[in-house]
Amino acid sequence: MSDNDGTISVEVRDHILIMGIDRPAKYNGFTPEMMEHLIEAYTRLDTDDDLWVGVLFGHGEHFTAGLDLPRWTSGMSTGSRREDSAGHVDPTALGRACAKPIVSAVHGITFTIGIELMLGGDIVVAADDCRFSQLEPKRGIHATGGATIRFVERGGWGNAMYHLLTSDEFGSEEARRVGLVQEVVPAGTELDRALELASIICEGAPLAVQATKASSKRFVHEGFDAAVAAFGPTQTKLMASDDAREGVSSFVERRSAVFKGR
């Protein structure tokens, strides 16, 4: 691998896996090699019981300028998706999604795949200097990493079409207005805030946190009846865990719970 291919930095901090898009000399333009590394990181997060939350950020002055298109044209021509690797997690959550929560910290230029990666996660903290654009139509292609779906899910049809069809550039406050972003913070503090949120999530029992995310995703993908039908069996399973017993004990003893993920 050459330096020009870029990489994904990985750091473990307590129960948090911190993943950094690392090709700052090229505005973190995404290469196929970087996607492979991100798939590996997301799969590690999903399968390691000691990792409870993921945080995604970008090194340098920008989150990502989007796909490095010349590096992707071969795959696009054949219709293949690198994220389809068997048994691995898809960072855009179009295939196998990560069961653990993911908080994205975005800043500066956040184009195309950058938007799709943050929307493939769960919570987005945006710096107030963000520049967003889903500009694929201006390159003769259309978004295939989830934007055409999640813009509609989170922002509604009109807001989605406004930004997807015009390929315009918009800022953090507009992204928050339409539901793509949950918090806007001063530039330079977005990663700290994302890590703070991840730490707060880690205060909950990890199995219960994962079950909560799974319930909401079940509603989105399978509907109301399926989500309700799973409440009882899921709760029964959780109540058999050591963490549920610890949760009850901490309530009775009026102390903070110490969860183990078991």
Residue pairs with C-beta under 8 A, 6 or more apart in sequence:
1 7
1 33
4 26
5 23
5 31
5 33
5 34
6 21
6 22
6 23
6 26
6 28
6 29
6 30
6 31
6 33
6 34
7 22
7 23
7 33
7 34
7 37
8 19
8 20
8 21
8 22
8 34
8 37
8 38
8 40
8 41
9 18
9 19
9 20
9 22
9 59
10 17
10 18
10 19
10 20
10 41
10 44
11 17
11 18
11 20
12 18
12 51
13 195
14 199
14 202
15 50
15 51
15 52
15 53
15 202
15 206
16 51
16 52
16 53
16 54
16 55
16 195
16 198
16 199
16 202
17 41
17 44
17 45
17 48
17 51
17 53
17 54
17 55
18 54
18 55
18 57
18 195
19 38
19 41
19 42
19 45
19 54
19 55
19 56
19 57
20 56
20 57
20 58
20 59
21 28
21 30
21 34
21 38
21 56
21 57
21 58
21 59
21 63
21 64
22 28
22 34
22 59
23 29
23 30
23 31
23 34
23 59
24 58
24 59
24 60
24 61
24 62
25 60
26 65
26 68
27 60
27 61
27 62
27 64
27 65
27 109
28 58
28 59
28 60
28 62
28 63
28 64
28 65
29 64
29 65
29 66
29 67
29 68
30 64
30 66
30 67
30 68
30 113
31 68
31 71
32 71
32 72
32 75
32 82
35 82
35 83
35 91
36 82
38 91
38 117
39 82
39 83
39 85
39 88
39 89
39 90
39 91
40 88
41 54
42 54
42 88
42 89
42 90
42 91
42 98
42 102
43 87
43 88
43 89
44 51
45 51
45 54
45 89
45 98
45 100
45 102
46 89
46 98
46 99
46 100
49 261
50 261
51 100
52 100
52 101
52 201
52 202
52 206
52 209
52 261
53 100
53 101
53 102
53 103
53 198
53 201
53 202
53 209
54 98
54 100
54 101
54 102
54 103
54 121
54 198
55 102
55 103
55 104
55 105
55 191
55 194
55 195
55 198
56 102
56 103
56 104
56 105
56 117
56 118
56 121
57 63
57 104
57 105
57 106
57 107
57 190
57 191
57 194
58 64
58 105
58 106
58 107
58 108
58 114
61 107
61 108
62 107
62 108
62 109
62 110
63 106
63 107
63 108
63 109
63 110
63 114
63 118
63 130
64 109
64 110
64 111
64 113
64 114
64 117
65 109
65 111
65 114
66 111
66 112
66 113
66 114
66 135
67 112
67 113
69 139
75 81
75 82
76 141
81 94
81 95
81 144
83 90
83 91
83 92
83 94
83 95
84 90
84 95
87 96
88 96
89 95
89 96
89 97
89 98
90 96
90 97
90 120
91 98
91 117
91 120
92 113
92 116
92 117
92 120
92 145
92 146
93 120
93 121
93 146
94 120
94 145
94 146
97 120
97 217
99 210
99 213
99 214
100 206
100 209
100 210
100 213
101 121
101 122
101 123
101 198
101 201
101 209
101 210
101 213
102 120
102 121
102 122
102 123
103 121
103 122
103 123
103 124
103 125
103 194
103 195
103 197
103 198
103 201
104 117
104 118
104 121
104 123
104 124
104 125
104 194
105 125
105 127
105 190
105 191
105 193
105 194
105 195
106 114
106 118
106 124
106 125
106 126
106 127
106 130
106 181
106 190
107 126
107 127
107 129
107 130
107 187
107 188
107 190
108 127
108 129
108 130
108 131
108 187
109 131
110 118
110 126
110 130
110 131
110 132
111 131
111 132
111 133
111 134
111 135
112 133
112 134
112 135
112 136
112 143
112 145
112 147
113 145
114 132
115 132
115 133
115 134
115 147
115 180
116 143
116 145
116 146
116 147
116 150
117 145
118 124
118 180
119 146
119 147
119 150
119 151
119 154
119 180
120 145
120 146
120 150
122 213
123 182
123 194
123 197
124 175
124 180
124 181
124 182
124 183
125 181
125 182
125 183
125 184
125 185
125 190
125 193
125 194
125 197
126 172
126 175
126 176
126 181
126 183
126 184
126 185
126 190
127 172
127 184
127 185
127 186
127 187
127 188
127 189
127 190
128 171
128 172
128 173
128 184
128 185
128 186
128 187
129 172
129 187
130 171
130 172
130 175
130 181
131 169
131 170
131 171
132 163
132 169
132 170
132 171
132 172
132 174
132 175
132 180
133 167
133 168
133 169
133 170
134 143
134 147
134 151
134 163
134 164
134 167
135 167
135 169
136 142
136 143
136 167
137 164
137 165
137 167
138 167
142 148
143 164
147 164
148 160
148 164
151 159
151 160
151 163
151 164
151 178
151 180
152 160
153 220
154 178
154 179
154 180
155 163
155 178
155 179
155 180
156 178
159 178
159 179
162 168
163 170
163 178
172 181
172 184
173 184
175 181
176 182
176 183
176 184
183 193
185 193
201 209
203 256
204 259
205 238
205 241
205 243
205 244
205 246
205 247
205 257
205 259
205 261
206 243
206 259
206 261
207 238
207 241
207 243
207 261
207 262
208 238
208 243
208 244
208 247
211 234
211 238
214 234
215 227
215 230
215 231
215 234
216 227
218 226
218 227
218 230
219 226
219 227
238 244
241 262
242 260
242 262
243 257
243 259
243 260
243 261
243 262
246 257
246 258
246 259
246 260
247 257
247 259
249 257
250 256
250 257
250 258
